Amino acid sequence: MTLKMANIAKMAHVSTSAVSLALNGKAGISQETREKIFKIINETGYEPLRKRRKGGSRKVASCDLMIISDEKGIVNRHYYSLPFFDHLVANLTQSVTGFGTDLRIDNLKINHLIQDLEFLLQTKSITNAIVLGTDLTSTQVKYISSKIKHVVFLDTYFEELNCDFVTMDNYRATYEAANYILEKGYTKIGYAASIKENANFLQRRAGFLDALKNKKISLQNLYKIDPASLTKIGPLSGFSYKNLPEVIFCETDYMALRIIKDLTKNNIKVPDDVKIMGFDDISEGKLASPSLTTIHVPIDQIVNQVIFQLQSQVATSDWDAQKSLIGTHLIVRQSL
């Protein structure tokens, strides 16, 4: 007998719609239910149809998660100690394997990406990949895309490329952040920027500055910080304790928390003397004193979209590249 979705639902004691949600990588069911469904699928050998316009069926049997590291960038060899990336990779790994897909993790170095990828492709066949490409350039994204049939790039975005991307809507996020600061009546505003530029940071910068420009406000201070340093700020370009702005917006929560720590050491109180806002909503921000006002990034939603786009590429013979910008929202706490 050919198994149908209804048969799987009956064996798992769930609804047919729950099986459909699991197979299509959609939210709406618990991880426990998802795993129970895929356990039965694996035990019975059930193969769901992935209908395409030209017929046939395919599924994502295996997938490579490529983590491209840059010693001078955000995703360096210590990326797992950064809460945002640790949560992202852990969530992605759990979700992909939860769909019954064999996940293999590859670490490639950005400074010899071509050699690393060529060697990897010589040692195994890769047709499906998710690439954590935070620090990649558009040229590197284009190169990877030319080498792998089905690929989705995570945590980066280039308008000019015809590739699948999933990332947060950086521009709108910081545009909203700047408007919130302005609506609170603050006009003396500082901006803590990464010394390492990537697509995400450039879009955050553009959104924030455009919001200020619309209100005819200029930045009072622009600070430059190494985002890869986890222990200290290092010298801040243009920083003076005698010329502090009313508010400092930071391109990441880690920058914000390190600045709060540095200010506190110098007897400058947050938020009494200067307000601070971050970006990412890492768990440490909730526990900091004061707790950190920030931009929340919905990692679960990002991961679900990545999986959906990869599955769609595999299942659809004439799939057109999709650029997905996932919305964010402001979390107001004590630091601003």
Residue pairs with C-beta under 8 A, 6 or more apart in sequence:
3 44
3 45
3 46
5 16
5 19
5 20
5 23
5 48
6 16
7 46
8 19
8 37
8 40
8 41
8 44
8 46
9 15
9 16
9 18
9 19
11 40
11 44
12 18
12 19
12 33
12 36
12 37
12 40
14 29
14 33
14 36
14 37
18 28
18 29
18 33
18 37
19 37
20 26
21 27
21 28
21 29
22 29
22 33
22 34
22 37
22 38
22 99
23 48
23 99
24 308
24 311
25 95
25 99
25 304
25 307
25 308
25 311
26 304
26 308
27 300
27 301
27 304
31 94
31 98
34 98
34 99
35 98
38 98
38 99
38 100
40 46
41 48
41 100
42 100
47 57
47 59
48 57
48 59
49 57
50 57
50 58
50 59
50 311
50 314
50 315
51 57
51 315
52 58
52 315
52 316
52 317
52 318
53 316
53 317
53 318
54 317
54 318
56 317
57 315
58 314
58 315
59 311
59 314
59 315
60 99
60 101
60 128
60 310
60 311
60 314
61 101
61 102
62 101
62 102
62 103
62 104
62 128
63 96
63 101
63 102
63 103
63 104
63 128
63 129
63 130
63 310
64 103
64 104
64 105
64 106
64 126
64 128
64 129
64 130
65 89
65 92
65 93
65 96
65 103
65 104
65 105
65 106
65 129
65 130
65 132
66 106
66 108
66 129
66 130
66 131
66 132
66 144
67 75
67 79
67 89
67 105
67 106
67 107
67 108
67 132
68 75
68 108
68 109
68 110
68 113
68 131
68 132
68 133
68 134
68 135
68 136
68 140
69 75
69 76
69 77
69 79
69 107
69 108
69 109
69 110
70 76
70 109
70 110
70 111
70 135
70 196
71 77
71 111
71 228
72 196
72 228
73 110
73 134
73 135
73 196
73 198
73 228
74 82
74 85
74 134
74 135
74 194
74 196
74 198
74 227
74 228
74 252
75 85
75 132
75 134
75 135
76 228
78 228
78 230
79 85
79 86
79 89
80 86
80 89
81 230
82 230
82 254
82 282
83 280
83 282
83 283
83 284
84 252
84 253
84 280
84 282
84 297
84 299
85 132
87 282
87 299
88 132
88 154
88 155
88 299
88 302
88 303
89 132
91 299
91 300
91 303
92 130
92 154
92 303
92 306
93 103
93 105
95 303
95 304
95 307
96 103
96 130
96 307
97 103
99 307
104 124
106 120
108 116
108 117
108 120
109 116
110 135
110 136
110 140
113 140
113 143
113 144
114 143
117 143
117 144
117 147
120 126
121 147
126 148
127 148
127 149
127 150
128 148
128 149
128 150
128 151
128 310
128 313
128 314
129 144
129 148
129 150
129 151
129 152
130 151
130 152
130 154
130 306
130 310
131 141
131 144
131 151
131 152
131 153
131 154
132 154
132 155
133 140
133 141
133 144
133 153
133 154
133 155
133 156
134 155
134 156
134 198
134 200
135 196
135 198
136 144
136 153
136 156
136 198
136 199
138 158
138 160
138 161
141 153
141 156
141 158
141 161
141 163
142 161
142 163
144 151
144 153
145 151
145 153
145 161
145 163
150 310
150 313
150 314
151 163
151 164
151 310
151 313
152 164
152 165
152 166
152 306
152 309
152 310
152 313
153 163
153 164
153 165
153 166
154 165
154 166
154 167
154 302
154 306
155 166
155 167
155 200
155 302
156 165
156 167
156 198
156 199
156 200
157 165
157 167
157 170
157 199
157 200
157 203
157 323
157 325
158 165
158 199
159 323
162 321
163 321
164 309
164 310
164 313
164 321
164 322
164 323
165 322
165 323
165 324
166 302
166 305
166 306
166 309
166 324
166 326
167 200
167 302
167 324
167 325
167 326
168 200
168 297
168 298
168 302
168 325
168 326
168 327
168 328
169 325
169 326
169 327
169 328
170 200
170 201
170 203
170 204
170 207
171 203
171 204
171 206
171 207
171 210
172 207
172 325
172 327
172 328
173 204
173 207
173 279
173 295
173 328
174 203
174 204
174 205
174 206
174 207
174 208
174 211
174 249
174 279
174 295
175 207
175 208
175 210
175 211
176 211
176 295
176 328
176 330
177 208
177 211
177 249
177 277
177 279
177 295
177 330
178 189
178 207
178 208
178 209
178 211
178 212
178 249
179 211
180 330
180 332
181 189
181 247
181 249
181 277
181 336
182 211
182 212
182 215
182 217
184 336
186 246
186 247
186 275
187 217
187 246
188 220
188 245
188 246
188 247
189 212
189 217
189 219
189 220
189 221
189 245
189 246
189 247
189 248
189 249
190 219
190 220
190 221
190 222
190 223
190 244
190 245
190 247
190 248
190 249
191 205
191 208
191 219
191 221
191 222
191 223
191 248
191 249
192 223
192 225
192 236
192 248
192 249
192 250
192 251
192 255
192 256
192 259
193 201
193 205
193 222
193 223
193 224
193 225
193 251
194 201
194 224
194 225
194 226
194 227
194 251
194 252
194 255
195 224
195 225
195 226
195 227
196 226
196 227
196 228
201 251
204 251
204 279
205 251
208 249
209 219
212 218
212 219
220 243
220 245
221 238
221 239
221 243
221 244
221 245
221 248
222 237
222 238
223 236
223 237
223 238
223 239
223 248
224 236
224 237
224 238
225 233
225 234
225 236
225 250
225 255
225 258
225 259
226 234
227 251
227 252
227 254
227 255
229 258
230 254
232 258
233 258
233 259
233 262
241 266
241 268
244 268
244 273
244 274
245 274
246 274
246 275
247 274
247 275
247 276
247 277
247 336
248 256
248 259
248 274
248 275
248 276
248 277
249 277
250 256
250 259
250 276
250 277
250 278
250 279
251 279
252 278
252 279
252 280
253 278
253 279
253 280
253 281
253 282
253 284
253 285
253 292
253 294
254 278
254 280
254 282
255 278
256 276
256 277
256 278
256 279
256 285
256 292
256 294
256 335
257 278
257 284
257 285
257 288
257 292
259 276
260 270
260 276
260 288
260 290
260 292
260 335
263 269
263 270
263 273
263 274
264 270
268 274
270 276
270 290
270 335
271 290
271 334
271 335
271 336
275 293
275 335
275 336
276 292
276 293
276 335
276 336
277 292
277 293
277 294
277 295
277 335
277 336
278 285
278 292
278 293
278 294
278 295
279 294
279 295
279 297
280 294
280 295
280 297
281 294
281 295
281 296
281 297
281 331
285 291
285 292
285 294
285 333
286 292
286 333
288 335
290 333
290 334
290 335
291 333
291 334
291 335
292 333
292 334
292 335
293 330
293 331
293 332
293 333
293 334
293 335
293 336
294 330
294 331
294 333
295 328
295 329
295 330
295 331
296 328
296 329
296 330
296 331
297 326
297 328
298 326
298 327
298 328
301 326
302 326
305 324
305 326
309 322
309 324
312 319
312 322
313 319
